[in-house]
């Protein structure tokens, strides 16, 4: 029809998306470096922008606030990539649930927990230390705890379905035990403060989990 105005299509291109993703990743990497080096409170958005070589406005447009930026750093560290797939659907978590042998299941959990904690330990410490000073970070810390507990409970429920839990041990108590043994604070204490190697932590965690949840002897 004559005179009809054609709708304006938003401009988009693979190159532009790649540039935006590269800028976002540069900000996340810079933020993680500064948060882990200087702490959350002492790290400013302008300092992050300078480290990432972008404008301060770019950081705020992408993340809105410093606390949301920290949460994005956490998400990337936990998952290991930019994929939005939640932890419960990740292959390394599904591997644990799909293992038919209970002892092997807990040892795979220890191996995978070691890999994840090696990746997240630094930024996890930042979140824990910043939680008392920032309500949004406190909420993130609580979410990390609740999500972590739920993931451990799913593993315990899998063991219960196999009738593998030690006599007298129910799902609630077994989850408390696994959650405690696998808690990030334990990693920070043993590996971070006491100098254990990741190998030593994995072996201890696997042996302790098998003993406490399955009733097996140490080193079984």
N, C-alpha and C positions, 0 to 999 in steps of 0.2 A: 504494500500500500504506500502511495506517495506520501512523503513527509513523516513516515513512521521512524521513530528514534530507536536505533538498535541498542540493546543493553550493553553496557560497558563490562567487559570481562576483566576480572582482576588479573594483573600481570603476574606471571609465575614462570619459573624456569628451573630446570635441574641445577644449573650453575648457581642461581641465586639461593636455592635451598641449601646447596653444599656450603656456600659462603656463610649462611646463617648458622648452620650446624657447626662449622669450624669456629665461628666466633663464640657460640655458646660453650663449646668444649674448652676453648681457651680461657674463658671466664671461670668455668668450673675447676679447671686445673690450677689456675692462679689462686682461686679462693681456697682450694684444699691446701696448697703449699703454705699460704699465709696463715690460715686457721691452725694448721698443725704446728707451725713454727712459733706464732705469736699468741695463739689463743683467739677465741671468738670475740671477746669484749675488746681486745686491743686492736683487732683488725678492722679497718674502715673500708667502706665501699670505694672511696677514691683510691685507696691503696691497692685494692683488688683490680680496679680499672687500669691503673698504671701498670701493674704487673702483667695484665692481659693485653696491654697496649690497645685499649678501646676507650671510648668516652664513658664517663660516669653515667650519662643518660642511657647508654646502651645496656649497662648492667641493670638499671632500674626497670627499663622496658622489658627486659627478659625475665626478671625475677621479682620485681616489685619491692621486696624488702631483703635485708641481710639475712633474716631468719629463714625466709623461703629459699634463699640461695644456699644456706647451709643444708637445708632439707634436700635440695637437689643434689648437692655434693654427696650426701649420705645415700640417696637412692642409687646414684651411679656407682659408689663404692660397694654397696651391698650386692647389687646385681652384676657388676663387672662390665656392663655395657649399657647402651641407650635403649635397649629393648624394654618395652613396657610390661612384658610378661611378669606376673607376680612370682615371688619366691616359691610359693606352694606348687607352681606349675613348671618350675625350672627343672632341667634334666638332672642336675646334681642333687636336688631334693627328691625327685621322683625315684631316682636310683636307690635311695635308702628305703622307701616304702615298697619298692618292687622286689627287694631282696628277700628270698624265701627263708633263709637261715637266720634265726634270731641273733646269734652271736656275730655272724658276719654283718648283719644289719647294723648293729651298734658300732662295729669297727669301721664300717663305711661311713657312718655318721660322724665318727671321730675324725676320720681322714678329711671328709668334706668340711667339717667345722673348722679344722685347722686351716684349710685353704681360704675359707671365707674370712676368718679372723685375722689371718695374715694381711688380707686386703683392707679390712675395715678398722683395724685396731687404732690407728692414729686419729681418724676422724671420729670414732666412737668416743674416745677420751675427750675430744673437744666438746661433743654434745653433752656428755655426762657432766663435765665441769661447768658448762654454760647454763645448764638447766635451772639452777637456783636463781639466776639473774635475769632470765627472760621467760615469760609465760609461754610463748610459742615454742621455744626450745624445750621447756619442761614438758609440754604436751607431746612433742616429738619423742622425747626420752620415754615417756609413758607408753606411747604407741609402739616403740621398739620393744619394750619389755613385754607388752601384751601379745604382739605378733610372734615374738620369739617363744613365749610360753605356749601359744596355740600350735606352733609348728612342732614343738617337742611333744605335746600331748598327742598329736596325730601319730607320731612315731610310736609312742607308748600304746596307743589304741591298736596299732598294727601288731605289736607284740602280744597284746591281750587276745586278739583274734587267733593268734597261733597257740594260745595257752602256754606262753613261754615265760610269763612273769613268775618270779620266785614265790613260793608258798606264802600266803598271808599278805601279799602286796597287791593293793588295788590300783586302779588307773590314776586316781588323784595323787596318792603318795608316790607312785612311780614317776609321775610327771614332775612332781616337786623335786625328786632326786635328780632326774635327768636335766631339768632346767637349771638346778644349782650347779651340777658338775660342768655343764656346758655354758654357764653364764659368762658373758663377755668380761665381767669384772674379775672372774677367776683367771682368765687369760691375761688380763692387764696386771694382775698380781704376780702370777707365776712367770710369765714370759717377760712382761714389761718391767716389773719391780725386782724379781728374784733372778732373772737372767736365764730361765729355762729356755732350751731351744724348742722350736716348733715340733721337732721330732719327739722330744721328751714329753711335751704336753699331749700330743696325739696318743702316745703309748699309754701314759697315765690315765687319760680320759677314757680310752677304750677299755682298759683293764678295770677301772673303777666302775664304769657303767655296766659291764658284764657281771661284775661281782654284786653290785647293788640291785640291779634289776632282774638278772637271771639266776643269781645265786651261784655263779661260777667262781672258781678260785682265781686269785690274781695270776695273770699270765696265761690263763687258759686259752 
